[in-house]
Amino acid sequence: MNLVKEDLLKAFSLYEEKALQHRRFKHADILPLLQGIEASKQFTVEEIGQSVEDRSIFRLKYGQGPIKVLLWSQMHGDEPTATMALFDLFNFLNGEADGFDALRKEMGDKLSLYFIPMLNPDGAERYQRRTAMDVDMNRDARALATVEGSLLKAQAMLLKPDFAFNLHNQNNYYNIPGSATPVTISLLAPAYDYARSVNTVRADAMRLIVGINKILQEFIPNAVAKYDDEHTPRGFGDNFQKWGARTILIESGAYAGDPEKLEVRKYNFIALLHAFQEIASGSYLVHDIADYNAIPFNDEKLHDVLIRNLSIEKNGKRMLVDVAIRQNEKTVVDDYYVEGVIEDIGDLKDFYGYTDLDVKGLQFIPAKMYTDQVFSLAELTLPIVIELLKQGYGSLKVSDRDEGTQLHDFPIQVLNGANFVADTCLRLGGGADFFIGSEKEIQYAVINGYLINFTQSIDTKSKNVVK
């Protein structure tokens, strides 16, 4: 059975795991899902070890075929997109009487699929890249200092997989070269030496990537790229390739308007299910390596907000500049807030923004702090905030005192401590809080890195913190 676009969409819609809809899930959230999978009898679920903080690390197996495929996700704790997709796949492989039984039988007969769905549970607990001991596990394939990295190497030596899938997230700022299109999925057959040599193993990985790219182009045309192929002797992907497994790196990138990566997760599901089908049938062997080489490499020229041709002044001297803004996430327990910063100032004509605005003829206006009234958070409303913004106020004070971190979604800086002092001129690395307009009228606000257009409805999807 060869799955076409409509089949893959149907499969995802039937089997998306509804319990995982937010990317900051933790180890405890997947435990009941694993119990349900084990109860289905289609999988064997085995604890293969524990993390530094004694969280169980599991391996799931599906199928009894001679071709062994090993997949691992979330070796970086803040890269959970593929983990969600793996649980979608588990649901699919547990399905029945849905028109896909022939495919499941073929995969079960020809493949033995091994999954490690959360290799770094301690990192996932903190939503951080590194392990509990602050080591980057993906730079530990040579030293094997980490408990978790040692477990992965042990699985490689035990299983000797024919194929390996190293599943990650990349940042949101990669773009297709020469365009503002974010890279949604990045692929790579990692190099096993500095010369980037291509042996039979790596060539097969390249051919499989060609097949994955072809199906993804039907869903996200011109949004697939290759990840940097510089050899990393400490990296697990490079070493798996060296150990003889046809290794494919999949990096989950960005899709505009998809902060929880639910669209990107769907394309992971599609890519992996298609890959299993090609491995089982052997159809990946017909693909041409030249098509792998034709996939463009990631560029990194995207920003969250890019303001073009803004007039700024200092010491009586005026100039036009482009301004790039990043919205950096800061984790707070199970949630996060954003810290908007000025990432770059100058000639940024070759760069792009998710929000991209030309303000030629308008100028930088410093933000003011409103001091006439101290509000409580309970009485603060969006209409009040919008009216203050239109008057050039970028911050206000509240009377609330809370020892814990207080988050809010008002598009203004909310203070309960020291005064907030906005920069009187753009400053590299400084806060992104200012206004844009003429001497007569304010037309735009930039508050904590979010752009607000007063001629449109105000977007309240900001993620801010009381300071």
N, C-alpha and C positions, 0 to 999 in steps of 0.2 A: 504494500500500500504506500503510494507516494503522496505525502501531504501537500496540498496546495494552500494558497493563502487563506481561503475560506475555512479549510479544515483547521488550520492553526489558530485562527481567531475563535472558532467554535470551541476548540479544546481549552484555550485559555479561559474563555467565558464560563465554561462548565466547571473548571477546577481551580480557579484562583482561590487561594487560601484567605478567607475573609477575616480571620483572626489576626492577620499581619497586614495592617493598612497604614501603619506609621513606622518610620524607619528607626526609631529609637527603642525598639523592643529589646528585651533582655533575655538572658539564659532561661529564667523562670517562665518566660512566655512561650518558649518552644517545647518545654518539657511535656505538657499535656498533649501537644500535637504529636510528639514522638510516641507517647503511650498509645494514642489512637492508631498510629501507623503500625506499630508493632502488633496491636490486636488484630489487624486486618489479615495477618498471616502471609501477605504478599512480599513482605520485607523481613529480613532479619536485622534487628537493631542491637548493637553491641557497644558497651562502654569500652573504649580502647585506652582510656587514661583519664587523668584529671589535670586541671590547670594549677597554677601556683596557689590559687586561693580555693582549691579543692572543688571546682565546678567540673562536672562530668563532661567529657568530650566523647561524642558518639560517632560511630560509623554505621551507616545503613547499607544493606546490600539488596539488590534486586536482580533477578535473572540467574541462569545457570550456564550461560554460554561460554565458549572458549576465549572470546575477546574481552580482555579486562580493561575497564575504564574507571579511573579514579578522579573524583571531583572534590575540591575543598573550597570553602568560602569563609569569609570573615576571619582570615588570618590577621587582618587589620580590623579592630573592633568597631571602627566607625565607617565600615564599608559593607553595609548590610543588604544591598539591593539583590545580589545573587542569592543570598540566603532565602529571601522571600520567594524568589523564582524556584528554588529547589523544593520548597514546600508545595508550590503549585505543581511541580513535576511529580512529587510523591503522590499527590491526590490523583493526578492523571494516571499514573501507573497502577493505582489502586482501583481505578474505574472499571466499569463493565457495561455491556449492552448499550453502548453509545455510538457504535459505528467504528470504534478504534481498536476492537479486540484483536484483529489480525495483526495490526502494528505492534501491539503489546506482546503478542505471542512471538512475533519475529524477533523483537528486541530481547525478550526473555530467553529465547532459544539460542540466540547468537552472542548475546552480551552478558557479562557480569558487571553490573554497574555498582560502584562503591562511592558513597557520598559521605563527606565529613562536613556537616552544614554550619558549624560554628566552631572554628578551630581556636579562636581567642575569646572565650566567654568573659574573661576578666576585663579585656579591653571593651567588649560590648557593654558590660555593666557600667563603664564610665563614658561610653561613646568616645573612645580615644583610639588612635591608631595602634599604639604600642601595648605590650603586655603589662601585667601588674608590676613587673620589675623594670618597666620603661625601656624595654628592648624592642626594636623593630624585628619581628619574627621573620619577615621576608628578607632580612639581611643576615640570617643566622643559619643558612643551609650548610655553610662550611664549618663554622665553629660549633654549632649545635649546643649552644649554651642554655637555650630556653627549654623548659620542659615540653612546651607545646611543639616547638620546632623539631625536637628529638622524636616526638610521637609521629610527626608527619614523615620524617626520614625513615622511621621504622616501618611505617605502612608501605612506603615505596619499596623498601627492600623485601618485605614480606610478600606483597602482592605482585611486584614486578609488572606494573600495568602496561598495556600496549598503548593506551592513550591517557593523557592527564589534562585536566582543565583547572587552571589557576584563576580563581574568580575574584575580581576586585572592583573598586570604584575609583574613578579618576575625578579630578576637580572639575568644576562647572565652567572653567574658563578656556577649555580647549575648543578650537573652531576648525572647520574645514578650511584649508589654506585659500586665501583670497576671497573669503565669504564670511558673512555674519552668522552662518549656520553652526550651532553648537554640535560637537561630536557626541552623538547619543550612545554609540557603541564603538569601542576601540578594540582592535584585535591584534594579536602578535604570535608568531612562532618564535619564541625566544632563541637568541644565539647561544650556542654552547662554548664558543671561544671568541677571542678578541677579533679574529679575522672574519667573523660572521659566516663561517663556512656552512655549506649546505650538504649534509649527508642524506641518506635515504630516510632516516627518521625525521629530520627537520623538514625535508621536502614533502613528506606525507602530511605533516602538520600544516604546511603552507597550502597544500591542495584542499584539505578539509576547511581551512579558513576561506578559501575561494568559494566553496559551497555555502558556507554560512553567510558570507557577504552577499551572495546572489539572492538568497531568500530575504535577507534583511533589506536589500534595496527595494523590495516590493512593499515594504512597510515604512521605511525611513529613507527614501531616496536621497543620496548625496549627504548622508549624515553618519557615515561609517568611515573610520580612519584606522591607520596602524599606529600602535604605540611605539615609542622610541626603542630601537633594537640594539642599543649599545649593550655589550656583554657585561653582566654583573656577576662575578664569580661567587659572591655571597648569596645571590638570589636563588630562590627555590625553583622558579620556572626554568632558569638557565641550567640548573643542575638536573632537574628531571629530564630535560632534553638530552643532557650528557649521559644520563643513566639509561637511556634507550627508550623512554616513553615519548610518543609523539605528543608534544605539549602545546596547548593552546591557551594563551592568556586572553581573557575577556575582561575588559574594563568598562564598567557601567558609567556612562557620562551623564550628559544633561539633555533635557527636553524642556523647552520653554513652557512655563506654567505648571511644572510638575515637581514641586518641592519635595514631596514624599517619595519620588522615584517610582510611582506606580505604573506609568507608561514605560519607563526604562526597564522595569521588572518584567513587563510583558514581553519586551523584545529579547530579554535574557531567556525567558521560557521558550520562545520561538526558536532562538538560535540553538539552544541546547537540544530541544526535541528534534529539530532538523538534523543536527550533528549526529545524534544517536541513530537516526534513520540512515544517514549516509555511511556511518561506520558499519552498521549491521548489514547493509546491502553491498558495501564495498564501492559504492558509486563515487565516493570522493576521489578515487584513483583516476577518474577521467579528467579531472580539472587540471588546468595549465598553470604552472608556477608563475608564468609571465603575468597572469591575472592577479596573483598575490602581489607581485612587485608593483603593479599599477595602482593598488590602493594607496591613497595619499597618506603621508604621515600627519599626525596631529600638529596643528599650529596652536599657539597659546596667546591669542590677542583679543580675548573677550573680557568684558567687565560687566558688572551689574548695571551701572549707569555710565553713560558717556555723554558729556555735555560739550558741544562744539561751539567755538567762536564766542566764548564768554569774555567780556571786557572786564579786566581787573586793573587796579591802580595801587601803586605804592610809592611813597615819597614824591607824589605829583607826577609820576610816570605811568602811562597807561599802555596796556598791550592786550592783544587777543590771544586766548589760549584755549586748548581743549582740556577737559578735566575728566579723569577716570576715577570712578568710585567703586569700592568693593564693600560688600555686606558680609562681614566676617561673623560666623556663628560662635557663640559662647555657650557651652553646655551648663545647664542648671538642673541637676538630678535627672528627671525624665523629660525635661523640656530644654529650650534654648532661647536666647535672645540674640539680637543682631547688634553689632557694633560697626557703624558705617565709617569708613576712613577714606581719605584722599589718597588714591593709589598712584596717580601720576598727573603731571601738569605739563603742558607743552604741545608740540605738534604730534597729534595722535590720529592723523588721517588714515593710517594703515590699520587702525584698531577699530573695535566694534563694541557695542553695548547691547545687552538684552533690552534696556531702555536707552534709546539713542535719539538725542535731541539737539537740533541746531538752534542756537539762541542769538544769532548774529543781530547786532543792534541793541542787545540788552546787556546789563552789567551786574556784577557781583554786589550784593547788599548784605552787610553783616546782620546776623540774627540778634534780636534783643531778648532780654529776660523780663517777663511780666511780673511786677511786684505789687500791683495795687490790691491784689486779693490772694489769700492762701486758701486753696480748695481742699476738700477731702476727695479721695478717689471715688467715693460713692456719689458725690454730687457733680463730678466732672462728666461732661457729655461731649459727644462729637461736635454738635453745633457750637458749643463754647470754644472748643479747640480750633475749629475752622475759622471762627471770627477772629481769634487771636492771631492765627497764622496770617490772615489777610492784612493784619496791621503790622506784620513784621516781627511778631514774637515767636521765638523758637523754643522757649522753655517757660515753665511755670513751677510754682511751688505747691506742694501738698502737705497737709498736716499729719498724714498717716505715719506712724512709726511701727516698723515691723522688723524684728531681728533677722527674719528670713529674707530671701530674695523675692522681690515683688515684680511680677511681669505685667505688662499692659500692652494694648494694641492701639493706643492713641498716637496719631502722627505728630507728636510733640515731645520734647524732652521733659520728663516729669521728675522733680527734685524733692527730696525730703531732707537733704543734708546741706552741704556747702553750695554756694552759688555756682551756677553753671556759666562759664565765661566762653562765649563763642569767639572764634578767631576773627579778627578784623580784616584779615586777608587770607586767601587760600594758603594752606601750609601742607607740604608733603608729609603724609603720615598723620595729619591732624584729623579732627572730627569733621564729618560731612554734614554741617549744619549751617545753612545760609539761604539767602533768598536771591531771586533773579528777577530783574525788571528794569524799568526806566526810572527817571527822577519823579515821574508822575504816578507810576502804578507798579505794584508787585504782581508778577504774572505766575511765578513758580516758587515753590519752596522745596528745599532739600533738607530733610530732617532725618538725622541718623542714617543717611545713605539712601533714603527713599525719596523719589521725585514725586512731587505733588503738583498737578496742573489745576489751577483754580477754575479753568473753563470746562473741566470735566468733573465727573463724580469723584469724590475723594475715596481712594482705596484705603481701607482700614486693616489690611492684612499685614501690617507691620508687626514686628516682634521686638518690643522695647522693654527696658528695665527701669524701675524707679531708682534714681541715683541718690 
